[in-house]
Amino acid sequence: MQSSDRLPTKAPVSSLPAPALELLISLATAPLLIGLVGGKALAEASQEIGRFAEEVFRGDRLPLLNLSSLPSPSIDTVNPD
C-alpha cells in the first residue's frame, strides 16, 4: 500500500514551447473578437426587427375601416336554437 504522504507528480502544463503557444493564442483572438462583434450586431438587428414588428401590429399603419356602412346585427338574424 502506498503512503498518503506522497503527492502525485504534476504533468507539464503544455508540451508546446512558449512561442508556439503564444502564436496559437494570438491566432484564436481574432475569431473570438469577430464572434463577439457579430453577436452584438445580430442582437441589435433582431431588436430592431422586433420594434418594427411591434409598430406594424400596433395598428398605426393600418387603414381605417368605415364601420357605419356595415349592417348592424339584429336579433332576427340570430338563430334561436
C-alpha positions in Angstrom: 0.0 0.0 0.0 1.3 3.5 -0.8 1.8 6.1 1.8 -0.6 9.1 1.6 2.3 11.4 2.4 3.5 11.4 -1.2 1.9 13.9 -3.5 1.2 12.9 -7.1 3.6 14.4 -9.6 2.0 17.0 -11.8 2.0 16.6 -15.6 3.5 19.5 -17.6 1.0 22.2 -18.4 1.8 22.3 -22.1 4.1 20.2 -24.3 4.3 23.2 -26.7 7.1 25.7 -26.5 6.1 29.1 -25.2 6.4 30.9 -28.7 4.1 28.3 -30.3 1.5 28.6 -27.5 1.6 32.4 -27.8 1.1 32.1 -31.5 -1.9 29.8 -31.1 -3.5 32.2 -28.6 -3.0 35.2 -30.8 -4.5 33.4 -33.8 -7.5 32.4 -31.7 -8.1 36.0 -30.6 -9.3 37.4 -33.9 -12.1 34.8 -34.5 -13.3 35.3 -30.9 -13.5 39.1 -31.3 -15.3 38.7 -34.7 -17.8 36.4 -33.0 -18.4 38.8 -30.2 -18.9 41.8 -32.5 -21.1 39.7 -34.9 -23.2 38.5 -31.9 -23.7 42.1 -30.8 -24.7 43.2 -34.3 -27.1 40.2 -34.6 -28.7 41.0 -31.2 -29.2 44.7 -32.2 -30.7 43.7 -35.6 -33.2 41.3 -34.0 -34.2 44.0 -31.5 -34.8 46.4 -34.4 -36.9 43.9 -36.3 -38.9 43.4 -33.1 -39.5 47.1 -32.8 -40.6 47.3 -36.4 -43.0 44.3 -36.0 -44.4 46.0 -32.9 -45.1 49.2 -34.8 -46.8 47.2 -37.6 -49.0 45.2 -35.2 -49.9 48.3 -33.1 -52.1 49.5 -36.0 -50.5 52.9 -36.8 -50.1 51.9 -40.4 -53.4 50.0 -40.9 -56.2 51.6 -42.9 -59.3 52.9 -41.0 -62.4 50.9 -41.6 -65.7 52.6 -42.2 -67.9 50.7 -39.8 -71.0 52.8 -40.4 -71.6 51.2 -43.8 -71.7 47.7 -42.3 -75.2 46.3 -41.4 -75.7 46.1 -37.7 -76.6 42.6 -36.3 -80.2 42.3 -35.4 -81.9 39.8 -33.1 -84.0 38.5 -36.0 -80.9 37.1 -37.8 -79.6 35.1 -34.9 -80.8 31.5 -34.7 -83.0 30.9 -31.6 -81.7 27.3 -31.2 
